[in-house]
Amino acid sequence: MFTWWDALTHGSEWPHRYEESFEFMRAVDERVGDEPNVMIEPMNEPREITWHEWVEATSATVRFWRDELDYDGVLVLDTIDWSWSFDPDAADELLELDTELLGRPNLLFAIHRYANDRTCFCDDEREEWDRTVGRYIDEYPIIVTEVGNFNEGRPPQPEWVEEFVGHLVTDGVDSGLNGVLAFTWQWEDPNTMTEPDGVSLTPFGTQMVDLMASGSEPP
């Protein structure tokens, strides 16, 4: 999955600057756009913008990929508020647009979650997830593309990971969630899943692999 970080970097300026990455996108599409195992994530974690601004910039980006680049593969669309939010009205607009352009939509809406200072996925944390995202997973093509046990200034929270990812791979996927992706490379903080050799798993990596595998076991 190829991702552009302009939205995260530009913040509130991104709705006015999103086209700056189009030529880079064109170059990537020319190299790998026809590969069947490639997915495109045109923006990472849009922040400090409204849903209206997101719809306008994201619609133009989808049109660029579909009309200009003739790409008909999966487009993974990160939502606002660092991809923590979901809005069915905004999603409907993008699904209708992609249907108009392709004949049927081929989009996924990306959601991210980090433990922050939460020690468990329970109580109001669980309620917030169900209210803002969980209740929509059987109606919309939603995928969780980032899960972290650590966020800057806070300690790692393996118990939260165990409970949240366990919920996603058992109840979530069975209810319609379109999957969970995790970091699989040497990252720059305790969310890294591999040691410096890029192969050996860290404790967090081992935990994530085990949790993912638990969702693939036959009943």
C-alpha positions as CSV (number, residue, x, y, z in Angstrom):
1,M,0.0,0.0,0.0
2,F,1.6,3.3,-1.1
3,T,0.7,6.3,1.0
4,W,1.3,10.0,0.8
5,W,1.8,12.0,4.0
6,D,0.9,15.5,2.6
7,A,-2.4,15.7,4.5
8,L,-0.7,15.0,7.8
9,T,2.2,17.4,7.1
10,H,0.1,20.3,5.8
11,G,-2.7,20.1,8.3
12,S,-5.3,22.8,7.7
13,E,-3.5,23.8,4.5
14,W,-4.0,20.4,2.8
15,P,-7.4,21.2,1.2
16,H,-5.7,23.9,-0.7
17,R,-2.5,22.0,-1.5
18,Y,-3.6,18.4,-2.2
19,E,-2.8,18.7,-5.9
20,E,0.9,19.2,-5.1
21,S,1.3,15.4,-4.8
22,F,-0.5,14.5,-8.0
23,E,2.6,14.2,-10.2
24,F,4.3,12.0,-7.6
25,M,1.1,9.9,-7.7
26,R,1.3,9.7,-11.5
27,A,4.8,8.4,-11.3
28,V,3.9,5.7,-8.8
29,D,0.9,4.7,-10.9
30,E,3.1,4.4,-14.0
31,R,5.4,2.0,-12.1
32,V,3.0,-0.2,-10.1
33,G,-0.6,0.9,-10.8
34,D,-1.4,-2.2,-12.7
35,E,0.0,-4.7,-10.1
36,P,-2.9,-6.7,-8.7
37,N,-1.5,-6.7,-5.1
38,V,-1.1,-2.9,-4.9
39,M,-3.4,-0.6,-2.9
40,I,-3.2,3.2,-3.0
41,E,-3.7,5.4,0.1
42,P,-3.7,9.0,-1.3
43,M,-3.6,10.8,2.1
44,N,-2.4,9.9,5.6
45,E,-4.3,11.2,8.6
46,P,-5.9,14.4,7.5
47,R,-6.1,16.8,10.4
48,E,-7.5,20.2,11.4
49,I,-10.0,20.2,8.6
50,T,-13.8,19.8,8.3
51,W,-15.7,17.0,6.7
52,H,-16.7,19.4,3.9
53,E,-13.1,20.2,3.1
54,W,-12.3,16.5,3.3
55,V,-15.0,15.6,0.8
56,E,-13.9,18.3,-1.7
57,A,-10.2,17.4,-1.6
58,T,-10.8,13.6,-1.5
59,S,-13.3,13.7,-4.3
60,A,-10.9,15.6,-6.5
61,T,-8.2,13.1,-5.6
62,V,-10.4,10.1,-6.4
63,R,-11.3,11.7,-9.8
64,F,-7.6,12.1,-10.5
65,W,-6.9,8.4,-9.9
66,R,-9.9,7.2,-11.8
67,D,-10.1,9.7,-14.7
68,E,-6.6,10.9,-15.2
69,L,-4.7,7.8,-14.3
70,D,-7.3,5.2,-15.2
71,Y,-6.7,3.4,-12.0
72,D,-9.5,1.0,-11.0
73,G,-7.8,-0.7,-8.0
74,V,-8.5,-0.1,-4.3
75,L,-8.3,3.4,-3.0
76,V,-7.9,3.6,0.8
77,L,-9.2,6.9,2.1
78,D,-8.0,8.1,5.5
79,T,-10.7,10.1,7.4
80,I,-10.3,13.3,9.4
81,D,-9.0,13.9,12.9
82,W,-5.9,11.7,12.3
83,S,-8.2,9.1,10.9
84,W,-10.1,8.6,14.2
85,S,-13.4,9.9,12.8
86,F,-16.1,8.5,10.5
87,D,-19.0,10.2,9.0
88,P,-21.6,8.2,6.9
89,D,-22.8,11.2,4.9
90,A,-19.2,12.0,3.8
91,A,-18.6,8.3,3.0
92,D,-21.8,8.2,1.0
93,E,-20.6,11.1,-1.2
94,L,-17.4,9.3,-2.0
95,L,-19.1,5.9,-2.6
96,E,-21.6,7.6,-5.0
97,L,-18.7,9.3,-6.8
98,D,-16.7,6.1,-7.2
99,T,-19.8,4.3,-8.4
100,E,-20.3,7.1,-11.0
101,L,-16.6,6.8,-12.1
102,L,-16.2,3.0,-12.0
103,G,-19.7,1.5,-12.2
104,R,-19.2,0.2,-8.7
105,P,-17.2,1.6,-5.8
106,N,-13.7,0.2,-4.9
107,L,-13.0,2.3,-1.8
108,L,-12.0,1.5,1.8
109,F,-12.3,4.1,4.6
110,A,-9.2,3.9,6.9
111,I,-9.5,4.2,10.7
112,H,-6.5,4.5,13.0
113,R,-6.3,3.9,16.8
114,Y,-3.5,4.2,19.3
115,A,-3.7,3.3,23.0
116,N,-2.5,6.8,24.2
117,D,-2.9,6.6,27.9
118,R,-5.6,4.0,28.0
119,T,-4.8,0.8,29.8
120,C,-7.7,-1.2,28.5
121,F,-10.2,-1.2,25.7
122,C,-13.2,-1.0,28.0
123,D,-15.9,1.3,29.5
124,D,-16.0,4.7,27.8
125,E,-13.2,3.7,25.4
126,R,-15.2,0.8,24.1
127,E,-18.4,3.0,24.0
128,E,-16.6,5.7,22.0
129,W,-15.5,3.1,19.4
130,D,-18.9,1.6,19.1
131,R,-20.6,5.0,18.8
132,T,-18.2,6.6,16.3
133,V,-17.0,3.6,14.2
134,G,-18.2,0.2,15.3
135,R,-21.8,0.7,14.5
136,Y,-21.0,1.4,10.9
137,I,-18.8,-1.6,10.0
138,D,-21.6,-3.7,8.7
139,E,-22.8,-0.9,6.4
140,Y,-19.6,0.7,5.0
141,P,-16.2,-0.6,3.7
142,I,-14.1,0.3,6.8
143,I,-10.6,-1.0,7.5
144,V,-8.3,-0.4,10.5
145,T,-4.9,0.4,9.0
146,E,-2.9,1.5,12.0
147,V,-2.9,0.1,15.5
148,G,-0.3,1.3,18.0
149,N,0.5,0.5,21.6
150,F,2.4,3.7,22.1
151,N,2.0,7.4,21.5
152,E,4.6,10.0,22.2
153,G,4.9,10.9,25.9
154,R,3.0,7.8,27.1
155,P,4.1,4.3,28.0
156,P,3.2,1.3,25.8
157,Q,-0.1,-0.3,26.6
158,P,0.0,-4.0,25.7
159,E,-3.3,-4.8,27.5
160,W,-5.2,-2.3,25.4
161,V,-3.7,-3.8,22.3
162,E,-4.7,-7.3,23.4
163,E,-8.3,-6.2,24.0
164,F,-8.7,-3.8,21.0
165,V,-7.1,-6.0,18.3
166,G,-8.7,-9.1,19.8
167,H,-12.1,-7.4,19.4
168,L,-11.3,-6.4,15.8
169,V,-10.2,-9.8,14.6
170,T,-13.0,-11.8,16.3
171,D,-16.1,-9.7,16.6
172,G,-15.2,-6.9,14.1
173,V,-14.3,-8.9,11.1
174,D,-17.2,-11.3,11.6
175,S,-19.5,-8.2,11.7
176,G,-18.2,-6.7,8.5
177,L,-14.9,-5.0,9.2
178,N,-12.8,-5.2,6.1
179,G,-9.6,-6.2,8.0
180,V,-6.8,-4.9,10.1
181,L,-3.3,-3.9,9.0
182,A,-0.3,-3.4,11.3
183,F,3.2,-2.1,11.1
184,T,5.5,-4.8,9.9
185,W,8.8,-3.0,9.6
186,Q,11.4,-1.4,11.9
187,W,9.7,1.8,12.9
188,E,11.1,4.8,14.9
189,D,9.3,4.2,18.3
190,P,8.0,1.4,20.4
191,N,5.3,0.6,17.8
192,T,8.0,-1.1,15.7
193,M,7.2,-4.7,15.1
194,T,10.8,-5.8,14.2
195,E,14.2,-5.6,15.7
196,P,17.0,-3.6,13.8
197,D,17.6,-6.7,11.6
198,G,14.1,-6.1,10.1
199,V,13.2,-9.7,10.6
200,S,13.1,-10.7,14.3
201,L,9.9,-9.7,16.0
202,T,9.7,-7.3,19.0
203,P,7.4,-8.2,21.9
204,F,4.8,-5.9,20.3
205,G,5.3,-7.6,16.9
206,T,4.9,-11.0,18.4
207,Q,1.7,-9.8,20.1
208,M,0.3,-8.5,16.9
209,V,1.2,-11.6,14.9
210,D,-0.4,-13.8,17.5
211,L,-3.6,-11.7,17.6
212,M,-3.9,-11.6,13.8
213,A,-3.4,-15.4,13.6
214,S,-6.1,-15.9,16.1
215,G,-8.6,-14.4,13.7
216,S,-7.7,-16.8,10.9
217,E,-8.2,-20.0,12.8
218,P,-11.3,-22.1,11.8
219,P,-14.2,-22.2,14.2
